[in-house]
Each structure stands twice: as C-alpha cells, then as structure tokens.
Amino acid sequence: MKVVLALAALSLVQPTHSWYPYECCSDQDCEPISDAVEVPGGYETHGIFVPLAKVRPSQDGRFHWCHRGTTVLCFFAPLAG
C-alpha cells in the first residue's frame, strides 16, 4: 500500500515536466514563475535578464523557466495575442 501511495504521489509531480523539452532541463530544473517582466531585448525574472534567443512559447499560457542557479537554460513565455 505504501508503494502505491508513493507512486501515486510521484505521478502527480511528473506532469509538471511533461512538456518541457529534454534539452532544457533533462526532466528537472524547470518551474512556473509569476514575476517575469518583458524588457527591451527579452525578459527579466528574479533579477536575471533572459535574452529573446532563450525564449520559447509556453504551452500553458504561463511563464516558466529552466535554470541552474543563475544560468537560464530555457525560458517560456505566453504568446502575445
């Protein structure tokens, strides 16, 4: 029973990474964020500038980033509409 509950809990966590490209996060290091601001040439979040070259369209209409420390691997932004 404990194993079933542990597997069920893990299955709730897994979908968070389900659409992030593997090259961005190796199925880790990605998370939604709410404090991103568009600035000339990209975005800023957590005091870090993210150039447009790292920006990809978000699949859920929210901001997300994949990072290790202050190194941004990928950044996802809602499509302007």
N, C-alpha and C positions, 0 to 999 in steps of 0.2 A: 504494500500500500504506500509506504514512504517513497519508493522508487517511482511509482505512478504519479504521485503529487510533485515530486521533483521534476520529472519530465514535463508535466503539465505547466509548471512554473517556467521552465526554460522555453517552452513553446510560446509563451506569452512575450518573452523578451526577444526572441528571434525575429519576428516580423519587422521590428524597428530597422534592421539592417537589410531587409529583403530586397529593396530596390536600389540600394547604394551600389555603384559599380565596384567590383573587387579591387581594381587598381587604385581606388580612392582610399580604401580603408581595410582591405584584407578581412572584411567582415567584423571590424572593430573600429574604434576611434571616431565614429560618426554620431552626431546627435542633432536634434532640432534646436534652434536658437530663436530668441524673440527680440534681440536687441540690435539687429543688423540695420544699418543706415546706408542708403545709396549716397555716394560721394563721387566727385569727378574721377573718372577712370576706374571705378569699381565700387566696392562696399567697404564699410568699416564695421567691425564687431569685436567686442572685448578689447578695444584699443588697438586692434590689428587691422592694417589695410590689406584688402583682398583684391588683386587686380582682376580686370574683366577676363583675362585669359584663364583664370581658375573657376569662373562662374559657369554653372550648368543649370538647365531648367529643373526646377523642383517638380516632383511628381505628385505632391500633395498640396501645393499652393502655400507652403510654409518655407521659411528659411532653415537650412541645415548646413552644417559644416563637418568636414572630416579633418582632424588635426592631431598632431602630436606636439604637445607643448604649444609654442607659438608658430610652429610650421603648419601652414594650411595646405592640406593635400588636395582637397576639392571643396567647393562652395556651391550650394544650390539655392537659387532664388526663384520666387514665383514669377511666372511670365507676365509681362506687362499686358494689360488687356484693356 
